């Protein structure tokens, strides 16, 4: 009697196994084989999860590379306003930059700094005067000075066109041009390309970081006061170590163009903001 019951149970179990194996064979072809329960299932070889199995620990992998897909693809220029960009990408779009009054105020401030001769417009002469300030007051070698002049000349031509006494950039034109720059992925990658030369010019001891006194030299070359430099440096030097590294300098200068967060310390990178 007991033997008969055991035999019936065995037949019943074999019947279930046979049905499952038939289902697997129909799904994956006649060459399907039984997979030992100790062997991991590779989704890339099977094509889809087995029926009646729920995986709670499966990572999605990219078809192009054997690595987990990221929730978003970050741009190489997304080191500014990271949180905002990530949030906007998750929401399915990116808000246009440069529409806040705060951003416009920053650009008007920089226009005033670049207007070295204070005639209300930016010209190629202003660019060369600014270059000369850093070349003469700073600590660039003759080769670095020449390279700096070429970079500033190229920057002018690419952004504002021909070099003539009549090519003058008003405040409103500057705002419009910079609005275009910060909303163009390729252009905004180059928005800070001249900053390393400014840094080299004021890093007197070539230590790789600038002190308050060297930052004061930076402001003098811009035509700003040492008092303004002290105020800005106190805000910019977030960790209070009395030094600003090249990476910090470049990020601050770049953030000035790109961020619209008023609490960002880069707001004082080019001195105190104009009132309106």
C-alpha positions in Angstrom: 0.0 0.0 0.0 2.7 2.5 1.1 4.8 1.5 -2.0 1.8 2.2 -4.3 1.3 5.7 -2.8 5.0 6.5 -3.1 4.9 5.3 -6.7 1.9 7.5 -7.5 3.5 10.6 -5.9 6.7 10.0 -8.0 4.6 9.7 -11.2 2.8 12.9 -10.3 6.1 14.7 -9.7 7.6 13.5 -12.9 4.5 14.6 -14.8 4.9 18.2 -13.5 8.6 18.2 -14.4 7.9 16.9 -17.9 5.3 19.6 -18.4 7.7 22.3 -17.3 10.4 20.9 -19.5 8.1 20.9 -22.5 7.2 24.5 -21.8 10.8 25.5 -21.7 11.6 23.5 -24.9 8.7 25.2 -26.8 9.9 28.7 -25.6 13.7 28.3 -26.3 13.9 25.6 -28.9 14.5 21.9 -29.0 18.1 22.3 -27.7 17.0 23.7 -24.3 18.6 22.0 -21.4 17.8 21.7 -17.7 19.7 24.3 -15.7 20.9 23.2 -12.3 19.5 25.3 -9.5 23.0 26.3 -8.4 23.9 27.8 -11.8 23.2 31.5 -12.3 20.8 32.4 -15.1 22.3 34.8 -17.7 19.6 36.9 -19.2 21.7 37.8 -22.2 21.8 34.1 -23.3 18.2 33.1 -22.6 16.5 36.2 -24.0 13.8 36.6 -21.4 13.0 35.5 -17.8 11.7 32.0 -17.2 7.9 31.7 -16.6 6.8 31.7 -13.0 10.2 33.0 -11.8 10.6 36.5 -10.3 14.0 38.0 -10.0 14.5 40.6 -7.3 18.2 41.2 -8.0 18.6 41.6 -11.8 20.6 44.7 -13.0 19.8 46.1 -16.4 22.8 46.1 -18.7 23.6 48.1 -21.8 23.6 46.3 -25.2 26.7 48.3 -26.2 28.9 47.5 -23.1 28.9 45.0 -20.3 28.2 47.6 -17.6 25.0 48.8 -15.9 23.1 51.5 -17.7 23.0 54.8 -15.9 19.7 56.6 -15.1 20.9 59.4 -17.3 23.8 60.2 -19.6 25.6 63.2 -18.2 27.1 65.8 -20.5 30.8 66.5 -20.2 29.9 70.1 -19.3 27.5 69.2 -16.5 29.8 70.0 -13.6 27.8 73.2 -13.2 24.4 73.1 -11.7 24.5 69.3 -11.5 21.4 68.9 -9.4 19.3 71.1 -11.6 20.5 69.3 -14.8 19.8 65.9 -13.3 16.4 66.9 -12.1 15.5 68.4 -15.5 16.7 65.3 -17.4 14.6 63.1 -15.1 11.6 65.3 -15.9 12.2 64.7 -19.6 13.6 68.0 -20.7 16.1 70.8 -20.0 15.1 74.4 -19.1 16.7 77.1 -21.2 19.5 78.9 -19.5 20.0 82.6 -19.1 16.4 83.8 -18.6 16.6 84.9 -14.9 17.2 88.5 -13.9 20.0 87.3 -11.7 21.9 85.8 -14.7 21.4 88.9 -16.7 22.7 91.0 -13.8 25.9 88.8 -13.8 26.4 89.3 -17.5 26.0 93.1 -17.2 28.6 92.9 -14.4 31.1 91.1 -16.7 30.3 93.4 -19.6 31.4 96.3 -17.3 34.6 94.4 -16.4 35.5 93.8 -20.0 34.8 97.4 -20.9 38.3 98.4 -19.8 38.2 101.9 -21.2 34.7 102.6 -19.7 33.1 103.9 -22.9 30.0 101.7 -22.5 30.8 99.1 -25.1 33.2 96.2 -25.5 35.7 96.4 -28.4 38.7 94.5 -29.6 40.8 97.3 -28.1 39.3 96.4 -24.7 40.2 92.8 -25.1 43.8 93.8 -25.9 44.0 96.2 -23.0 42.8 93.5 -20.7 45.4 91.1 -22.1 48.1 93.7 -21.7 47.1 94.2 -18.0 47.6 90.5 -17.3 50.8 90.3 -19.4 52.5 93.2 -17.8 51.3 93.0 -14.2 51.2 89.3 -14.1 53.9 86.6 -14.2 53.6 85.1 -17.6 56.7 84.2 -19.6 57.1 85.8 -23.1 55.9 82.7 -24.7 52.8 82.5 -22.4 52.1 86.2 -23.1 52.0 85.6 -26.8 49.9 82.5 -26.5 47.5 84.4 -24.3 47.2 87.2 -26.8 46.4 84.7 -29.5 43.7 83.0 -27.4 42.1 86.3 -26.7 42.2 87.3 -30.3 40.7 84.0 -31.4 38.0 84.3 -28.7 37.0 87.8 -30.0 36.8 86.7 -33.6 34.8 83.5 -32.9 32.4 85.3 -30.6 32.0 88.8 -32.1 33.5 88.6 -35.6 35.8 90.9 -37.4 38.4 93.1 -35.8 37.5 96.7 -36.7 37.1 99.9 -34.7 33.4 99.8 -35.6 32.7 96.4 -34.1 31.3 97.4 -30.7 29.4 95.2 -28.3 26.7 96.9 -26.3 25.3 95.5 -23.1 22.1 94.2 -24.7 24.1 92.6 -27.5 26.4 91.0 -25.0 23.4 89.6 -23.1 22.0 88.1 -26.3 25.3 86.7 -27.4 26.0 85.1 -24.0 22.5 83.7 -23.9 23.2 81.9 -27.1 26.5 80.7 -25.9 25.2 79.1 -22.6 22.4 77.3 -24.5 24.8 75.8 -27.1 26.5 72.7 -25.9 29.6 73.1 -28.0 30.0 76.8 -27.3 29.6 76.6 -23.5 32.4 74.1 -23.3 34.7 76.8 -24.5 33.3 79.7 -22.4 36.1 79.5 -19.9 39.0 78.6 -22.2 41.0 81.8 -21.4 40.7 81.4 -17.6 43.9 79.2 -17.2 45.9 82.1 -18.6 44.5 84.5 -16.1 45.3 82.0 -13.4 48.9 81.6 -14.6 49.4 85.3 -14.7 48.5 85.7 -11.0 50.0 82.5 -9.6 53.3 84.3 -8.8 55.1 81.4 -7.1 53.6 78.8 -9.5 52.4 76.8 -6.6 49.2 75.6 -8.3 47.1 77.6 -5.9 46.5 81.3 -5.4 46.4 83.2 -2.1 44.5 86.3 -1.2 47.4 88.5 -2.3 47.5 86.8 -5.6 43.7 87.1 -6.0 44.1 90.8 -5.3 46.5 90.9 -8.3 43.8 89.2 -10.4 41.3 92.0 -9.5 43.9 94.7 -10.1 44.4 93.3 -13.6 40.6 93.5 -14.1 40.6 97.1 -12.9 38.9 96.3 -9.6 39.8 97.2 -6.1 41.7 95.1 -3.5 38.8 95.7 -1.1 36.5 94.0 -3.7 39.1 91.2 -4.0 39.1 90.6 -0.2 35.3 90.4 -0.1 35.1 88.0 -3.1 37.9 85.8 -1.8 36.3 85.4 1.6 33.2 84.1 -0.2 34.9 82.0 -2.8 37.3 80.3 -0.4 34.6 78.0 0.9 36.9 75.7 3.0 38.7 78.6 4.5 42.2 77.3 3.8 43.3 80.7 2.2 44.0 79.1 -1.2 42.1 78.7 -4.5 43.4 75.9 -6.7 43.4 75.9 -10.5 40.5 73.5 -10.6 38.5 75.6 -8.1 39.3 78.7 -10.1 38.1 77.2 -13.4 35.0 75.8 -11.9 34.1 79.2 -10.3 34.7 81.1 -13.5 32.7 78.6 -15.5 29.8 78.5 -13.0 29.6 82.3 -13.2 28.4 81.9 -16.8 26.2 78.9 -16.3 24.5 78.8 -12.9 21.4 80.7 -12.1 21.5 79.8 -8.4 21.9 83.0 -6.5 23.5 81.3 -3.5 26.3 79.9 -5.7 29.6 81.5 -4.5 30.7 82.0 -8.2 28.5 85.1 -8.3 31.4 87.2 -7.0 34.1 85.7 -9.3 34.3 89.0 -11.3 33.7 91.3 -8.4 30.6 92.8 -6.9 27.4 92.6 -9.0 26.0 95.7 -10.5 22.7 96.8 -9.0 20.6 96.5 -12.1 
